[in-house]
Amino acid sequence: MGDELAFSTLFERYYGSLIRYGNSLMAYPERVQDCVQDVFANVWLYRNSLSESVVVKAYLLSSVRKRIARLHERDTFFRQTTSLESVEFSLDFSMEDQLIANEETAAQIAQLNRLINALPARQKEALYLRYHQGLSIEQIGEMLDINHQSVSNLLHRCIQHLRREWKGDLTLVLLLFARIL
């Protein structure tokens, strides 16, 4: 009974963010849902053999990413389509209605969205994982299969680019950035 309650809580807590992350990797929402559900099915099936020291959020995000990558590999094999490395990581940093209180804020959010979405896919994904999902640099490195320094470099270049290209009050972008991500 405790396992079922814990699993239900895990599902409710992470399902939405896993779907959003999956949708940023793949343009087929129904297939993303299948991948996320497969991840949760595996968690349930292998619950007794999973390590207790694992960071749950990082594990689930990584599992969804790998599941989608395998789906892309299978599609590539059968239909000669593109691989996950060439799929553009796309994020829609939409805001709640109360955050967009006036046109100026809306314009600044739109500018920040344009700047973020103009970044290379790898930088956008690292940014999303770090600031939206709250993963550590080490966890991001494991997910993206790159070392700690490479993650730090990606994030540094990303922030540097945003600061350089931002038009307007830098304090406001930091505030918006913290709220959006």
C-alpha positions in Angstrom: 0.0 0.0 0.0 2.9 2.4 0.8 4.5 1.7 -2.6 1.3 2.7 -4.4 0.8 5.9 -2.4 4.5 6.9 -3.0 4.2 6.1 -6.7 1.0 8.1 -7.0 2.6 11.0 -5.3 5.7 10.8 -7.5 3.5 10.7 -10.6 1.4 13.7 -9.6 4.5 15.7 -8.6 6.5 15.2 -11.8 4.2 14.2 -14.6 3.5 17.8 -15.8 7.1 18.9 -15.8 8.2 15.7 -17.6 5.6 16.3 -20.3 6.7 19.9 -20.7 10.4 18.8 -21.0 9.5 16.0 -23.4 7.5 18.5 -25.6 10.5 20.7 -25.8 12.4 17.7 -27.3 9.7 16.4 -29.6 6.9 18.0 -31.6 4.5 15.1 -31.1 2.7 15.5 -27.7 1.0 12.1 -27.9 4.3 10.3 -28.3 5.8 12.4 -25.5 2.9 11.2 -23.2 3.7 7.6 -24.2 7.4 8.1 -23.4 6.6 9.7 -20.0 4.1 6.9 -19.2 6.7 4.3 -20.2 9.2 5.9 -17.8 6.7 5.7 -14.9 5.8 2.2 -15.9 9.4 1.2 -15.6 9.7 3.0 -12.3 6.8 0.9 -11.0 8.1 -2.4 -12.5 11.7 -1.9 -11.2 10.8 -0.1 -8.0 12.5 -2.7 -5.8 15.8 -2.5 -7.7 16.1 1.3 -8.0 18.8 3.0 -6.0 17.5 5.0 -3.0 20.4 7.5 -3.4 19.3 8.7 -6.8 18.1 12.3 -7.3 14.5 11.6 -8.4 13.9 14.6 -10.6 17.2 14.2 -12.5 16.6 10.5 -12.9 13.1 11.0 -14.3 14.2 13.9 -16.7 17.1 11.8 -17.9 14.9 8.8 -18.4 12.4 10.8 -20.5 15.3 12.2 -22.5 16.7 8.8 -23.2 13.3 7.3 -24.0 12.8 10.1 -26.6 16.3 9.6 -28.0 15.6 5.9 -28.5 12.4 6.7 -30.2 14.2 9.1 -32.5 16.9 6.4 -33.2 14.2 3.9 -34.1 12.5 6.4 -36.3 15.8 7.2 -38.0 16.4 3.5 -38.6 13.0 2.9 -40.0 12.3 6.2 -41.8 15.8 7.7 -42.2 14.7 10.8 -40.3 16.9 13.0 -38.1 18.5 12.0 -34.8 17.9 13.7 -31.4 21.2 15.6 -31.8 19.8 17.5 -34.8 16.4 18.1 -33.4 16.0 21.7 -32.3 15.4 22.0 -28.6 12.4 24.4 -28.5 11.0 26.1 -25.4 8.0 28.3 -25.0 8.6 30.3 -21.9 5.0 31.4 -21.5 3.9 33.4 -18.4 0.8 33.4 -16.3 -1.7 36.2 -17.0 -0.9 38.0 -13.8 2.8 38.3 -14.7 2.0 40.1 -17.9 0.4 43.1 -16.2 1.1 45.6 -19.0 2.4 45.8 -22.5 5.9 46.8 -21.5 6.4 43.7 -19.4 4.9 41.6 -22.2 7.3 43.2 -24.7 10.3 42.5 -22.4 9.1 38.9 -21.9 8.7 38.5 -25.7 12.3 39.9 -26.2 13.7 37.5 -23.6 11.8 34.6 -25.3 13.3 35.6 -28.7 16.8 35.8 -27.2 16.5 32.4 -25.4 15.1 30.7 -28.4 17.8 32.1 -30.6 20.4 30.2 -28.6 21.9 27.0 -29.8 19.8 24.0 -28.8 22.4 22.6 -26.4 22.6 25.9 -24.5 18.8 26.2 -24.3 18.5 22.7 -22.9 21.2 23.3 -20.3 19.6 26.6 -19.4 16.2 24.9 -19.0 17.5 22.1 -17.0 19.5 24.4 -14.7 17.1 27.2 -14.0 13.6 25.7 -14.8 14.2 22.2 -13.5 16.7 23.1 -10.8 19.2 20.4 -11.7 22.8 20.7 -10.6 25.6 21.1 -13.1 26.7 17.5 -12.4 23.2 16.2 -13.1 23.0 18.2 -16.3 26.4 16.8 -17.4 25.2 13.2 -16.8 22.0 13.9 -18.8 23.7 15.5 -21.7 26.7 13.1 -21.5 29.2 16.0 -21.1 31.6 16.9 -18.3 31.1 19.4 -15.5 33.2 22.1 -17.2 31.4 21.8 -20.5 28.1 22.4 -18.7 29.5 25.4 -16.9 30.8 26.7 -20.2 27.5 26.2 -21.9 25.7 28.1 -19.2 28.3 30.8 -19.0 28.1 31.5 -22.8 24.3 31.5 -22.6 24.1 34.0 -19.8 26.9 36.1 -21.5 24.9 36.2 -24.7 21.7 37.2 -23.0 23.4 40.0 -21.1 25.1 41.2 -24.3 21.9 41.2 -26.4 19.4 42.4 -23.8 18.0 45.8 -24.6 16.8 47.6 -21.5 17.1 47.3 -17.7 19.4 44.4 -16.8 17.9 44.1 -13.3 14.5 43.5 -14.9 15.9 40.8 -17.2 17.3 39.0 -14.1 13.9 39.3 -12.4 12.1 38.0 -15.5 14.7 35.4 -16.0 14.2 34.1 -12.5 10.4 34.1 -12.9 10.4 32.5 -16.4 13.0 29.9 -15.7 
